[in-house]
Amino acid sequence: MPLPNEKNPSGRALVGVVGPCSAGKTTLIAGLQQHGIAARHIAQEHSFVPYMWQRLADPKALIYLDVSYPVSMQRRLLDLNSQEFAEQQERLRNAREHADLYLVTDSLTPEEVLEQVLRFIKQVDKNSIQE
């Protein structure tokens, strides 16, 4: 959870980021934080509670980064077979259905992902995401 600071006095995650393993969540969060946006990874892919993303973070905006199984294996060698990856996708279904932005990262660089998310944040009411 982000710590309280001048831009985010509550410490509340203003942007929640979910998605399967190797979708680019950690890299995106680091980029958002460099731009002064409080962001948090919500490990929904490991939870059997469909609405965990709401209970733990209740973000003002939910970003869903998706990746195909073959690309996820290219990015990082995981001890995860295709059936387990499909189970992650199922665990993420509720978050995917409620995402404010859904982005497939297979053919995007980390910089392009960050650029698209920042563009999305600028398009929505800045007061609802940035404090």
C-alpha positions as CSV (number, residue, x, y, z in Angstrom):
1,M,0.0,0.0,0.0
2,P,1.4,3.4,-0.8
3,L,2.4,5.5,2.1
4,P,0.7,8.8,2.8
5,N,2.4,11.8,1.3
6,E,1.5,15.3,0.1
7,K,-0.1,14.1,-3.1
8,N,-1.8,11.1,-1.5
9,P,-2.6,12.0,2.1
10,S,-4.7,8.9,2.7
11,G,-2.1,6.4,1.4
12,R,-4.9,4.9,-0.7
13,A,-3.9,3.3,-4.0
14,L,-5.3,5.6,-6.6
15,V,-4.5,3.3,-9.4
16,G,-4.8,-0.5,-9.0
17,V,-3.0,-2.7,-11.5
18,V,-4.0,-6.4,-12.1
19,G,-3.2,-9.0,-14.7
20,P,-1.6,-12.4,-15.1
21,C,2.1,-13.1,-14.4
22,S,4.5,-11.3,-16.7
23,A,2.0,-8.9,-18.1
24,G,4.1,-5.9,-17.0
25,K,2.5,-4.8,-13.8
26,T,5.6,-4.1,-11.7
27,T,7.2,-2.1,-14.5
28,L,4.0,-0.1,-15.1
29,I,3.7,0.7,-11.4
30,A,7.3,1.9,-11.1
31,G,6.6,4.2,-14.1
32,L,3.4,5.6,-12.7
33,Q,5.1,6.2,-9.4
34,Q,7.9,8.1,-11.2
35,H,5.1,10.4,-12.5
36,G,3.7,11.0,-9.0
37,I,0.8,8.6,-9.3
38,A,0.1,6.3,-6.4
39,A,-0.3,2.8,-7.9
40,R,-0.5,-0.7,-6.4
41,H,-0.2,-4.2,-7.7
42,I,-3.2,-6.2,-6.6
43,A,-2.3,-9.9,-6.7
44,Q,-5.8,-11.0,-7.9
45,E,-4.2,-13.7,-10.1
46,H,-3.3,-15.6,-7.0
47,S,-6.6,-15.2,-5.1
48,F,-9.8,-17.3,-5.3
49,V,-11.8,-14.4,-4.0
50,P,-13.2,-12.7,-7.1
51,Y,-13.5,-9.2,-5.7
52,M,-10.3,-9.2,-3.7
53,W,-9.1,-6.2,-5.8
54,Q,-11.9,-4.1,-4.3
55,R,-11.4,-5.3,-0.7
56,L,-7.7,-4.7,-0.5
57,A,-7.2,-1.6,-2.5
58,D,-10.6,-0.2,-3.7
59,P,-8.7,1.9,-6.3
60,K,-10.1,4.9,-8.0
61,A,-9.0,3.4,-11.4
62,L,-8.3,-0.2,-12.2
63,I,-5.9,-1.0,-15.0
64,Y,-5.9,-4.6,-16.4
65,L,-2.7,-5.6,-18.2
66,D,-3.1,-8.8,-20.2
67,V,-0.5,-11.0,-21.9
68,S,-0.8,-14.3,-23.8
69,Y,0.7,-17.5,-22.3
70,P,3.4,-17.8,-25.0
71,V,4.6,-14.2,-24.5
72,S,4.5,-14.5,-20.7
73,M,6.8,-17.5,-21.0
74,Q,9.2,-15.5,-23.2
75,R,9.3,-12.6,-20.8
76,R,10.0,-14.7,-17.7
77,L,10.5,-18.4,-17.3
78,L,7.7,-19.4,-14.9
79,D,6.9,-22.7,-13.4
80,L,3.4,-22.3,-14.8
81,N,1.7,-24.6,-17.4
82,S,-1.0,-23.4,-19.8
83,Q,-3.8,-24.8,-17.6
84,E,-2.4,-22.9,-14.5
85,F,-2.2,-19.8,-16.7
86,A,-5.9,-20.3,-17.7
87,E,-6.8,-20.6,-14.0
88,Q,-5.1,-17.2,-13.4
89,Q,-7.2,-15.7,-16.2
90,E,-10.3,-17.1,-14.5
91,R,-9.3,-15.7,-11.1
92,L,-8.9,-12.3,-12.8
93,R,-12.3,-12.4,-14.6
94,N,-14.1,-10.1,-12.1
95,A,-11.3,-7.5,-12.2
96,R,-11.1,-7.7,-16.0
97,E,-14.9,-7.1,-16.2
98,H,-14.6,-4.0,-13.9
99,A,-11.4,-2.6,-15.4
100,D,-11.3,1.0,-16.4
101,L,-8.6,0.3,-18.9
102,Y,-7.8,-3.1,-20.5
103,L,-4.5,-3.4,-22.3
104,V,-2.9,-6.4,-24.0
105,T,0.8,-6.0,-23.6
106,D,2.1,-8.7,-26.0
107,S,3.3,-6.4,-28.7
108,L,4.0,-3.3,-26.6
109,T,7.2,-2.1,-25.0
110,P,7.1,-1.1,-21.3
111,E,7.4,2.5,-22.5
112,E,4.4,2.1,-24.8
113,V,2.3,0.6,-21.9
114,L,3.2,3.5,-19.6
115,E,2.4,6.0,-22.3
116,Q,-1.0,4.5,-23.0
117,V,-1.9,4.4,-19.3
118,L,-0.7,8.0,-18.7
119,R,-2.8,9.0,-21.7
120,F,-5.8,7.3,-20.2
121,I,-5.3,9.0,-16.9
122,K,-5.1,12.4,-18.5
123,Q,-8.4,11.6,-20.4
124,V,-10.3,10.9,-17.2
125,D,-11.1,13.4,-14.5
126,K,-7.6,14.2,-13.0
127,N,-9.2,14.9,-9.7
128,S,-10.5,11.4,-9.5
129,I,-7.1,9.8,-9.9
130,Q,-4.5,12.3,-8.9
131,E,-4.5,14.0,-5.5
